[in-house]
Amino acid sequence: MQWFGKGSGNIEDRRGMRGGPVLGGGIGLVIIVVGLLFGKDLTGLVSQLPAGAGPQQEVKKGSPTDAEGKFVDGVLESTNQVWEQQFAAMNKTYEKPPLVLFTDVVESACGNASAAVGPFYCPGDHKVYIDLSFYNELKNRFGAAGDFAQAYVIAHEVGHHVQNLLGISEKIERYRSRLSEKEYNKLSVKLELQADFLAGLWAHHAQNLKDFKLEEGDLEEAMNAANAIGDDKLQQQAQGRVVPDAFTHGTSAQRMYWFKKGFDTGDINQGDTFKAGQL
């Protein structure tokens, strides 16, 4: 992909700054690792652990000047333009989310987070967070290389922001204490697959932006990334077996299907994973 326009100017660059202790200290990291091994999303539990006091950070706000930062800034701006159009069509106003670049650990309204968590969206402060070293892991560990694979990751997290603004995330969160872990995981899968759909919808409409160009092979890069981070594939790699009841994001096939559906239709009304008869 190519972006010829200006960035969003809405980047909080905390790279190289000390972000306080990792989620709940060493215990938090252990919980994250255990979650990965057993196919469970335990980041919600980790965010409830005490963080302790960390040093104040000076945050650089605006548009980064390095190549990696500029790329992320451009992707974010393309999502802003697409979602402004989509929200206007629904007679709503889109709130542009800040994107936080960090190194190793970061403070958020959802708790202190380690890069081990991966990119995430925090509904508490309406911000997207990413340690760009994740892109190396995406390429080297998961075999998902390419700039559009990287863009897909950002678009997916922005998809969670869209869900938050539309009240979808809040509705799902209300069920957390009412359902068993197995049943809540099913809702989590639907939420994540819808975020994949919204990422595909972004890609569909971004092609019509004057400053955006989709190149040959880009779609395949995004599909490869969606395939690489399916619950079934990650569980098989981590523990040698698949535990469907522990899925929180969806299988590789499901993630590819919903991203592609968003890309093919460009119609937000086609992305209701909660009412879909089959995921």
N, C-alpha and C positions, 0 to 999 in steps of 0.2 A: 504494500500500500504506500501511497505518497500523500503527504499533507503539505499544501503550498501556502496555507494561511498563517495567521498569528496563533499563538497559543491561547489558552484560557486565561492566563494571568492569575489563576486561582490555585497555585501550587504552594504548599507549605513544605519547604525543603529543610528537613531536620537531619539530613545525612551527616554522619561523622559526629553527631552530638550524642551525649549520654542521655538516654531516655529513662533513667531510673531502673529499678530492678525488673527482671523478667517476671511475667505473670506469677505472682505468689512466690517469687524466688525459685529455688531449685525444685520445689514441690510442683510448681506449675509446669515446668519442663517435663518432669516425669509423667504427669497426667497427660500431656500432649502426646508423648511417645507411646504411652499405653493405649491411648485412643487410636493412634495410627495402627498399632499392631493388631488390635481387636476390631478394627473397622468401625469405631464409634467416635462421634463428634463430641469431644469433652471440653471444647473451648468455653462453653457457657459456664461449666463448673469452674474452670480455671479463673475466669474473669471475676468470680466471687471471692477469690482468695485475697487476703490482705496484701497490698502492694508495698507498703513501707514508703519512706520518704525518699525522694530523688531530687537531684539538682534542678534548678530552673533552667529552661532552655531558651536560647535565642532562636527564633524561627525566621528563616528567610522566606518572605512571601512575594509572590509575583510569578515571573516566568524564568525557569532555569536557563543557563547559558551553555551547558554541556549537551552533547548529542543525545544521551539517554534521557536526560531530563526534558529536552525539547520534544522528543518523540512522545513521551507520556503526556506532556502538556498539549500536544497536537491532538492526540487521541481523545483526551478529555474534552477539548473544545469541540471536536466533531460530535461527541455524545451530547454536549450541551445544545448544539444546534438542532440535532435530530429530536431530542426530547422537548425542546421548546416548541417545535412544530407540532409534535404529537399532543402535548398538553394543551396547546392553543386549540387544537381540533376538538378537544374534550371540554373546552371552555374553562380550562384550569391554567394556573400559572406555575411554571416549572422553577424550582429552586435549584440553582447550580451548586453542586457539591464541591467543597475543597478536596484536593487530593494531597495526602501527606506522604512524602518520600522520607524513609528512615533507614537507619543502619542498625541491625541486630535487635534492638528493643525500642519500644515507643510507648508513650502514655496516650491513652484515649479515654473518652467518657465511658467506654465499656470495660475499662481496666487496663493494666499494663500488658503489652503483648510482645512476644518474641517473634523473630522472623520465622521460627519453626512453625508458627501457626499458618504462615502463608499470607497472601493478600486477603484483606477483609474489609467489610463495611461496618461501621458502627452507627446504629440508629440513634444512639444517644447524642451524638454531635453532628450527625449527617455528613460524615467524612469517610472517604475511601483511603485505605492505608496500604502501602506496598514497599517492601524492601526489594530493590531491583536485583539483588542476588538471586531472587526466586526465578528470574528468567534464565539464569545459568542452570539451575536445577531443572527447569522445564525442558531445556534443551538436552542436557547431559544425562539426567536421571530418567526422564520420561520420554526422551526422543522426540519432543515436540518443538522443533526449531522454527524460526521465521518471525518476521515482525508482525504478521497478522495473528499469529498465535498469541503474541504478547498483547496485541490490541484486544483480542477476545477476552483475555483475563480482566482487563480494565473494564470492558463493556459489561461483563458479567457482574462485577461488583457495583457498577453504576445501575445495573438492573435491580439490584437489591435496594438501591436508593429510590428508584422509581416505585418499587413495591412499598417502601416505607411511606412515601408521599401519598400513595393511593390508599393507604390504610390496610393493605393486605398483610404486611408483616405483623402488625399489632393484633389482628384477628387470629393469626396462627399462634402467636405467643401466648394468648389467653388459654390455649389448650394445654400448655406445657405441664401445668400442675394437675390437670384433670385426666390426662391419658397415661396409659402405661408407656414405658420407653419404646416398646415395639410399635405402638400405635402412633406415638408422636413422631417417630422416625419416618413413618409413611408421609406425614404432613411435611416434614422437613425436605423429603425427596421432591415433593410436588413444588415446594417453594424454590428449591434450587433449580429444578428443571424449567420453571417459569423464568428464572433469571437467565438461563441459557437461551430460552426463546426470545427474551427481550434483547439479549446480545445479538442474536441473529436479526432481529427487527432493526436494530441500530445499523448493522452492516447493510441491510437492504436499502435503507433510506440514505445512508451516508454516501452511497454512489451518486446521489443527485446533488450533493453539495458541490459548490463551485471549486472549493479548495481541496477536494478529496478525490483520489484516484485509486480504484481497486485494480490490482495487477494480476496477471496470470499466476495461478498457484496459491493466491491468498486464501481463497475459500478452503482449499485442501489443508492449508496450515491450521486454520481454526478448527476444522473437523478433526484433524489429527490431535490437536490439543484436547478437545472434548473427549476423544476416545481414550487418550492417555491417562486422564484423571477420573475415569469412571470408578465407582466404588468396587465393582467386581474385580477389575484389573488391579487396583491398588491393594485390595485384600489378598488376592492370589499372590502378588509379589511379596507382600509383607509376611504372610503367615501360611502360604501354601494351600489355602482353602478359602471358600467364599461363604459368607454368612449374610444372606439376604435380609434377615430381620434387623441387622445392624447397619444397613444402608442409610445414609443421610443425604446423599447428593444424587444418587441415581447411577444406573449402569452406564457403561461406555456407549452402548447402543441407544439408550434413552437420551443421554446428553447430546449425542450427535443428531438424533431425530429432532429434538426440540429446537436446537440451534438452527438446523436446516429449515424447519418449518417456519421459524421467524424470518429467516432470510428469504425463503421462497414467497411467503405471503405478504410480509410487511404490514400485516393487519393485527393490531393489538387485541382485537376481539377473538382471534384464533388461538390465543395463548393461555386460556384458562385451564391450567393443568389440574385444578381441583375438581373440575367437572368432567374431565376427560374419562371416557369409559376405560381406556387402556393407555398406559403411559409408554 
